[in-house]
Amino acid sequence: MEAWLFWLSIIIIGVIGFILAFLLLGSLFPNAFDLSLGLFDNPNIKP
C-alpha cells in the first residue's frame, strides 16, 4: 500500500466522520447552530 493512498484514505475517513458528526449534532441539538449563528440577528434576544 502506497503512502499517498494511505493518507488519502485517512483524510476521506476524517471528512466523512466530521460530516456525520456535524449532522448528528445538528439533529440532536438544532437550536445550538441557531443560537451561535443567529445570535445578533435574532430580534427576540435583547442585549
N, CA, C, O and CB atoms as a CASP TS submission, in Angstrom:
PFRMAT TS
TARGET T0000
AUTHOR 0000-0000-0000
METHOD Language model
MODEL 1
PARENT N/A
ATOM      1  N   MET     1       0.851  -1.199   0.000  1.00  0.00           N
ATOM      2  CA  MET     1       0.000   0.000   0.000  1.00  0.00           C
ATOM      3  C   MET     1       0.884   1.246   0.000  1.00  0.00           C
ATOM      4  O   MET     1       1.774   1.399   0.837  1.00  0.00           O
ATOM      5  CB  MET     1      -0.962   0.007   1.236  1.00  0.00           C
ATOM      6  N   GLU     2       0.623   2.110  -0.938  1.00  0.00           N
ATOM      7  CA  GLU     2       1.463   3.293  -1.066  1.00  0.00           C
ATOM      8  C   GLU     2       1.108   4.336  -0.009  1.00  0.00           C
ATOM      9  O   GLU     2       0.009   4.343   0.547  1.00  0.00           O
ATOM     10  CB  GLU     2       1.325   3.893  -2.466  1.00  0.00           C
ATOM     11  N   ALA     3       2.063   5.203   0.244  1.00  0.00           N
ATOM     12  CA  ALA     3       1.892   6.163   1.341  1.00  0.00           C
ATOM     13  C   ALA     3       0.786   7.174   1.032  1.00  0.00           C
ATOM     14  O   ALA     3      -0.027   7.493   1.900  1.00  0.00           O
ATOM     15  CB  ALA     3       3.212   6.899   1.614  1.00  0.00           C
ATOM     16  N   TRP     4       0.757   7.680  -0.213  1.00  0.00           N
ATOM     17  CA  TRP     4      -0.253   8.702  -0.530  1.00  0.00           C
ATOM     18  C   TRP     4      -1.663   8.119  -0.477  1.00  0.00           C
ATOM     19  O   TRP     4      -2.616   8.813  -0.124  1.00  0.00           O
ATOM     20  CB  TRP     4       0.012   9.306  -1.921  1.00  0.00           C
ATOM     21  N   LEU     5      -1.790   6.833  -0.830  1.00  0.00           N
ATOM     22  CA  LEU     5      -3.103   6.200  -0.759  1.00  0.00           C
ATOM     23  C   LEU     5      -3.537   6.029   0.689  1.00  0.00           C
ATOM     24  O   LEU     5      -4.719   6.146   1.015  1.00  0.00           O
ATOM     25  CB  LEU     5      -3.087   4.843  -1.473  1.00  0.00           C
ATOM     26  N   PHE     6      -2.564   5.750   1.555  1.00  0.00           N
ATOM     27  CA  PHE     6      -2.856   5.609   2.983  1.00  0.00           C
ATOM     28  C   PHE     6      -3.343   6.928   3.572  1.00  0.00           C
ATOM     29  O   PHE     6      -4.350   6.963   4.279  1.00  0.00           O
ATOM     30  CB  PHE     6      -1.612   5.121   3.741  1.00  0.00           C
ATOM     31  N   TRP     7      -2.624   8.021   3.277  1.00  0.00           N
ATOM     32  CA  TRP     7      -3.027   9.322   3.806  1.00  0.00           C
ATOM     33  C   TRP     7      -4.324   9.805   3.172  1.00  0.00           C
ATOM     34  O   TRP     7      -5.117  10.488   3.819  1.00  0.00           O
ATOM     35  CB  TRP     7      -1.926  10.349   3.579  1.00  0.00           C
ATOM     36  N   LEU     8      -4.542   9.451   1.909  1.00  0.00           N
ATOM     37  CA  LEU     8      -5.784   9.850   1.245  1.00  0.00           C
ATOM     38  C   LEU     8      -6.987   9.179   1.898  1.00  0.00           C
ATOM     39  O   LEU     8      -8.037   9.797   2.072  1.00  0.00           O
ATOM     40  CB  LEU     8      -5.731   9.503  -0.250  1.00  0.00           C
ATOM     41  N   SER     9      -6.823   7.902   2.257  1.00  0.00           N
ATOM     42  CA  SER     9      -7.925   7.190   2.917  1.00  0.00           C
ATOM     43  C   SER     9      -8.194   7.771   4.300  1.00  0.00           C
ATOM     44  O   SER     9      -9.347   7.846   4.725  1.00  0.00           O
ATOM     45  CB  SER     9      -7.609   5.686   3.029  1.00  0.00           C
ATOM     46  N   ILE    10      -7.140   8.184   5.007  1.00  0.00           N
ATOM     47  CA  ILE    10      -7.322   8.783   6.331  1.00  0.00           C
ATOM     48  C   ILE    10      -8.059  10.116   6.215  1.00  0.00           C
ATOM     49  O   ILE    10      -8.932  10.420   7.027  1.00  0.00           O
ATOM     50  CB  ILE    10      -5.958   8.984   7.031  1.00  0.00           C
ATOM     51  N   ILE    11      -7.702  10.911   5.199  1.00  0.00           N
ATOM     52  CA  ILE    11      -8.363  12.206   5.004  1.00  0.00           C
ATOM     53  C   ILE    11      -9.836  12.008   4.649  1.00  0.00           C
ATOM     54  O   ILE    11     -10.700  12.724   5.156  1.00  0.00           O
ATOM     55  CB  ILE    11      -7.652  13.018   3.898  1.00  0.00           C
ATOM     56  N   ILE    12     -10.123  11.038   3.778  1.00  0.00           N
ATOM     57  CA  ILE    12     -11.509  10.789   3.369  1.00  0.00           C
ATOM     58  C   ILE    12     -12.341  10.314   4.558  1.00  0.00           C
ATOM     59  O   ILE    12     -13.469  10.766   4.754  1.00  0.00           O
ATOM     60  CB  ILE    12     -11.562   9.746   2.230  1.00  0.00           C
ATOM     61  N   ILE    13     -11.774   9.392   5.358  1.00  0.00           N
ATOM     62  CA  ILE    13     -12.497   8.899   6.536  1.00  0.00           C
ATOM     63  C   ILE    13     -12.719  10.030   7.539  1.00  0.00           C
ATOM     64  O   ILE    13     -13.771  10.102   8.176  1.00  0.00           O
ATOM     65  CB  ILE    13     -11.722   7.737   7.203  1.00  0.00           C
ATOM     66  N   GLY    14     -11.730  10.911   7.678  1.00  0.00           N
ATOM     67  CA  GLY    14     -11.871  12.030   8.601  1.00  0.00           C
ATOM     68  C   GLY    14     -12.949  13.008   8.159  1.00  0.00           C
ATOM     69  O   GLY    14     -13.717  13.508   8.982  1.00  0.00           O
ATOM     70  N   VAL    15     -13.007  13.280   6.861  1.00  0.00           N
ATOM     71  CA  VAL    15     -14.022  14.207   6.348  1.00  0.00           C
ATOM     72  C   VAL    15     -15.421  13.619   6.508  1.00  0.00           C
ATOM     73  O   VAL    15     -16.356  14.313   6.908  1.00  0.00           O
ATOM     74  CB  VAL    15     -13.754  14.538   4.865  1.00  0.00           C
ATOM     75  N   ILE    16     -15.552  12.319   6.189  1.00  0.00           N
ATOM     76  CA  ILE    16     -16.854  11.664   6.327  1.00  0.00           C
ATOM     77  C   ILE    16     -17.282  11.633   7.793  1.00  0.00           C
ATOM     78  O   ILE    16     -18.449  11.869   8.108  1.00  0.00           O
ATOM     79  CB  ILE    16     -16.805  10.231   5.752  1.00  0.00           C
ATOM     80  N   GLY    17     -16.339  11.343   8.684  1.00  0.00           N
ATOM     81  CA  GLY    17     -16.656  11.321  10.109  1.00  0.00           C
ATOM     82  C   GLY    17     -17.054  12.698  10.618  1.00  0.00           C
ATOM     83  O   GLY    17     -17.949  12.823  11.454  1.00  0.00           O
ATOM     84  N   PHE    18     -16.386  13.734  10.112  1.00  0.00           N
ATOM     85  CA  PHE    18     -16.711  15.092  10.536  1.00  0.00           C
ATOM     86  C   PHE    18     -18.107  15.492  10.071  1.00  0.00           C
ATOM     87  O   PHE    18     -18.859  16.123  10.814  1.00  0.00           O
ATOM     88  CB  PHE    18     -15.674  16.080  10.000  1.00  0.00           C
ATOM     89  N   ILE    19     -18.451  15.121   8.833  1.00  0.00           N
ATOM     90  CA  ILE    19     -19.774  15.445   8.295  1.00  0.00           C
ATOM     91  C   ILE    19     -20.862  14.692   9.062  1.00  0.00           C
ATOM     92  O   ILE    19     -21.915  15.251   9.368  1.00  0.00           O
ATOM     93  CB  ILE    19     -19.847  15.106   6.788  1.00  0.00           C
ATOM     94  N   LEU    20     -20.600  13.418   9.368  1.00  0.00           N
ATOM     95  CA  LEU    20     -21.581  12.634  10.118  1.00  0.00           C
ATOM     96  C   LEU    20     -21.765  13.195  11.520  1.00  0.00           C
ATOM     97  O   LEU    20     -22.888  13.254  12.020  1.00  0.00           O
ATOM     98  CB  LEU    20     -21.153  11.164  10.191  1.00  0.00           C
ATOM     99  N   ALA    21     -20.679  13.607  12.156  1.00  0.00           N
ATOM    100  CA  ALA    21     -20.781  14.183  13.497  1.00  0.00           C
ATOM    101  C   ALA    21     -21.520  15.523  13.449  1.00  0.00           C
ATOM    102  O   ALA    21     -22.291  15.843  14.354  1.00  0.00           O
ATOM    103  CB  ALA    21     -19.377  14.367  14.117  1.00  0.00           C
ATOM    104  N   PHE    22     -21.281  16.307  12.386  1.00  0.00           N
ATOM    105  CA  PHE    22     -21.945  17.599  12.239  1.00  0.00           C
ATOM    106  C   PHE    22     -23.450  17.409  12.058  1.00  0.00           C
ATOM    107  O   PHE    22     -24.250  18.127  12.658  1.00  0.00           O
ATOM    108  CB  PHE    22     -21.356  18.376  11.046  1.00  0.00           C
ATOM    109  N   LEU    23     -23.833  16.425  11.220  1.00  0.00           N
ATOM    110  CA  LEU    23     -25.252  16.158  11.001  1.00  0.00           C
ATOM    111  C   LEU    23     -25.897  15.585  12.257  1.00  0.00           C
ATOM    112  O   LEU    23     -27.054  15.881  12.555  1.00  0.00           O
ATOM    113  CB  LEU    23     -25.441  15.196   9.824  1.00  0.00           C
ATOM    114  N   LEU    24     -25.142  14.758  13.001  1.00  0.00           N
ATOM    115  CA  LEU    24     -25.688  14.175  14.221  1.00  0.00           C
ATOM    116  C   LEU    24     -25.923  15.250  15.273  1.00  0.00           C
ATOM    117  O   LEU    24     -26.957  15.250  15.942  1.00  0.00           O
ATOM    118  CB  LEU    24     -24.748  13.096  14.767  1.00  0.00           C
ATOM    119  N   LEU    25     -24.968  16.166  15.423  1.00  0.00           N
ATOM    120  CA  LEU    25     -25.145  17.258  16.375  1.00  0.00           C
ATOM    121  C   LEU    25     -26.271  18.182  15.927  1.00  0.00           C
ATOM    122  O   LEU    25     -27.010  18.717  16.754  1.00  0.00           O
ATOM    123  CB  LEU    25     -23.839  18.049  16.537  1.00  0.00           C
ATOM    124  N   GLY    26     -26.399  18.367  14.617  1.00  0.00           N
ATOM    125  CA  GLY    26     -27.462  19.223  14.103  1.00  0.00           C
ATOM    126  C   GLY    26     -28.842  18.635  14.343  1.00  0.00           C
ATOM    127  O   GLY    26     -29.812  19.365  14.545  1.00  0.00           O
ATOM    128  N   SER    27     -28.925  17.291  14.321  1.00  0.00           N
ATOM    129  CA  SER    27     -30.219  16.653  14.542  1.00  0.00           C
ATOM    130  C   SER    27     -30.537  16.553  16.027  1.00  0.00           C
ATOM    131  O   SER    27     -31.703  16.604  16.418  1.00  0.00           O
ATOM    132  CB  SER    27     -30.243  15.265  13.907  1.00  0.00           C
ATOM    133  N   LEU    28     -29.505  16.411  16.858  1.00  0.00           N
ATOM    134  CA  LEU    28     -29.739  16.302  18.299  1.00  0.00           C
ATOM    135  C   LEU    28     -29.969  17.671  18.924  1.00  0.00           C
ATOM    136  O   LEU    28     -30.859  17.843  19.757  1.00  0.00           O
ATOM    137  CB  LEU    28     -28.558  15.608  18.981  1.00  0.00           C
ATOM    138  N   PHE    29     -29.155  18.646  18.511  1.00  0.00           N
ATOM    139  CA  PHE    29     -29.267  19.989  19.078  1.00  0.00           C
ATOM    140  C   PHE    29     -29.485  20.996  17.954  1.00  0.00           C
ATOM    141  O   PHE    29     -28.539  21.673  17.551  1.00  0.00           O
ATOM    142  CB  PHE    29     -28.002  20.353  19.903  1.00  0.00           C
ATOM    143  N   PRO    30     -30.712  21.111  17.438  1.00  0.00           N
ATOM    144  CA  PRO    30     -30.963  22.029  16.316  1.00  0.00           C
ATOM    145  C   PRO    30     -30.872  23.493  16.735  1.00  0.00           C
ATOM    146  O   PRO    30     -30.644  24.362  15.894  1.00  0.00           O
ATOM    147  CB  PRO    30     -32.334  21.757  15.716  1.00  0.00           C
ATOM    148  N   ASN    31     -31.049  23.773  18.031  1.00  0.00           N
ATOM    149  CA  ASN    31     -31.016  25.159  18.487  1.00  0.00           C
ATOM    150  C   ASN    31     -29.601  25.662  18.714  1.00  0.00           C
ATOM    151  O   ASN    31     -29.385  26.867  18.845  1.00  0.00           O
ATOM    152  CB  ASN    31     -31.812  25.302  19.755  1.00  0.00           C
ATOM    153  N   ALA    32     -28.630  24.747  18.762  1.00  0.00           N
ATOM    154  CA  ALA    32     -27.254  25.168  19.034  1.00  0.00           C
ATOM    155  C   ALA    32     -26.712  26.010  17.886  1.00  0.00           C
ATOM    156  O   ALA    32     -26.054  27.024  18.116  1.00  0.00           O
ATOM    157  CB  ALA    32     -26.351  23.945  19.268  1.00  0.00           C
ATOM    158  N   PHE    33     -26.987  25.592  16.642  1.00  0.00           N
ATOM    159  CA  PHE    33     -26.489  26.344  15.497  1.00  0.00           C
ATOM    160  C   PHE    33     -27.266  27.648  15.328  1.00  0.00           C
ATOM    161  O   PHE    33     -26.708  28.647  14.874  1.00  0.00           O
ATOM    162  CB  PHE    33     -26.584  25.498  14.219  1.00  0.00           C
ATOM    163  N   ASP    34     -28.543  27.646  15.689  1.00  0.00           N
ATOM    164  CA  ASP    34     -29.336  28.864  15.574  1.00  0.00           C
ATOM    165  C   ASP    34     -28.861  29.913  16.576  1.00  0.00           C
ATOM    166  O   ASP    34     -28.843  31.107  16.275  1.00  0.00           O
ATOM    167  CB  ASP    34     -30.825  28.556  15.789  1.00  0.00           C
ATOM    168  N   LEU    35     -28.478  29.456  17.771  1.00  0.00           N
ATOM    169  CA  LEU    35     -28.016  30.403  18.782  1.00  0.00           C
ATOM    170  C   LEU    35     -26.645  30.956  18.430  1.00  0.00           C
ATOM    171  O   LEU    35     -26.362  32.128  18.678  1.00  0.00           O
ATOM    172  CB  LEU    35     -27.975  29.738  20.154  1.00  0.00           C
ATOM    173  N   SER    36     -25.790  30.116  17.850  1.00  0.00           N
ATOM    174  CA  SER    36     -24.435  30.567  17.542  1.00  0.00           C
ATOM    175  C   SER    36     -24.413  31.415  16.270  1.00  0.00           C
ATOM    176  O   SER    36     -23.646  32.374  16.179  1.00  0.00           O
ATOM    177  CB  SER    36     -23.495  29.364  17.390  1.00  0.00           C
ATOM    178  N   LEU    37     -25.252  31.070  15.285  1.00  0.00           N
ATOM    179  CA  LEU    37     -25.223  31.785  14.008  1.00  0.00           C
ATOM    180  C   LEU    37     -26.129  33.009  14.029  1.00  0.00           C
ATOM    181  O   LEU    37     -25.766  34.055  13.492  1.00  0.00           O
ATOM    182  CB  LEU    37     -25.636  30.855  12.874  1.00  0.00           C
ATOM    183  N   GLY    38     -27.304  32.890  14.643  1.00  0.00           N
ATOM    184  CA  GLY    38     -28.267  33.983  14.600  1.00  0.00           C
ATOM    185  C   GLY    38     -28.388  34.712  15.923  1.00  0.00           C
ATOM    186  O   GLY    38     -29.470  35.184  16.272  1.00  0.00           O
ATOM    187  N   LEU    39     -27.293  34.811  16.665  1.00  0.00           N
ATOM    188  CA  LEU    39     -27.350  35.436  17.983  1.00  0.00           C
ATOM    189  C   LEU    39     -27.607  36.933  17.866  1.00  0.00           C
ATOM    190  O   LEU    39     -28.374  37.508  18.638  1.00  0.00           O
ATOM    191  CB  LEU    39     -26.051  35.183  18.752  1.00  0.00           C
ATOM    192  N   PHE    40     -26.948  37.557  16.881  1.00  0.00           N
ATOM    193  CA  PHE    40     -27.081  39.002  16.741  1.00  0.00           C
ATOM    194  C   PHE    40     -28.211  39.376  15.787  1.00  0.00           C
ATOM    195  O   PHE    40     -28.636  40.531  15.745  1.00  0.00           O
ATOM    196  CB  PHE    40     -25.772  39.602  16.256  1.00  0.00           C
ATOM    197  N   ASP    41     -28.698  38.394  15.017  1.00  0.00           N
ATOM    198  CA  ASP    41     -29.762  38.687  14.059  1.00  0.00           C
ATOM    199  C   ASP    41     -31.145  38.408  14.636  1.00  0.00           C
ATOM    200  O   ASP    41     -32.158  38.786  14.048  1.00  0.00           O
ATOM    201  CB  ASP    41     -29.561  37.875  12.794  1.00  0.00           C
ATOM    202  N   ASN    42     -31.183  37.741  15.795  1.00  0.00           N
ATOM    203  CA  ASN    42     -32.466  37.361  16.376  1.00  0.00           C
ATOM    204  C   ASN    42     -33.058  38.549  17.133  1.00  0.00           C
ATOM    205  O   ASN    42     -32.442  39.030  18.084  1.00  0.00           O
ATOM    206  CB  ASN    42     -32.306  36.137  17.316  1.00  0.00           C
ATOM    207  N   PRO    43     -34.230  39.031  16.737  1.00  0.00           N
ATOM    208  CA  PRO    43     -34.830  40.186  17.429  1.00  0.00           C
ATOM    209  C   PRO    43     -35.370  39.825  18.805  1.00  0.00           C
ATOM    210  O   PRO    43     -35.635  40.713  19.615  1.00  0.00           O
ATOM    211  CB  PRO    43     -35.952  40.773  16.588  1.00  0.00           C
ATOM    212  N   ASN    44     -35.538  38.522  19.086  1.00  0.00           N
ATOM    213  CA  ASN    44     -36.077  38.112  20.378  1.00  0.00           C
ATOM    214  C   ASN    44     -35.037  38.208  21.486  1.00  0.00           C
ATOM    215  O   ASN    44     -35.387  38.292  22.664  1.00  0.00           O
ATOM    216  CB  ASN    44     -36.607  36.695  20.295  1.00  0.00           C
ATOM    217  N   ILE    45     -33.760  38.196  21.115  1.00  0.00           N
ATOM    218  CA  ILE    45     -32.696  38.266  22.117  1.00  0.00           C
ATOM    219  C   ILE    45     -32.253  39.718  22.258  1.00  0.00           C
ATOM    220  O   ILE    45     -31.690  40.299  21.330  1.00  0.00           O
ATOM    221  CB  ILE    45     -31.488  37.349  21.727  1.00  0.00           C
ATOM    222  N   LYS    46     -32.512  40.293  23.417  1.00  0.00           N
ATOM    223  CA  LYS    46     -32.128  41.673  23.667  1.00  0.00           C
ATOM    224  C   LYS    46     -30.823  41.706  24.456  1.00  0.00           C
ATOM    225  O   LYS    46     -30.684  40.992  25.449  1.00  0.00           O
ATOM    226  CB  LYS    46     -33.245  42.426  24.426  1.00  0.00           C
ATOM    227  N   PRO    47     -29.871  42.522  24.029  1.00  0.00           N
ATOM    228  CA  PRO    47     -28.606  42.602  24.777  1.00  0.00           C
ATOM    229  C   PRO    47     -28.771  43.365  26.088  1.00  0.00           C
ATOM    230  O   PRO    47     -27.806  43.524  26.836  1.00  0.00           O
ATOM    231  CB  PRO    47     -27.527  43.274  23.922  1.00  0.00           C
TER
END
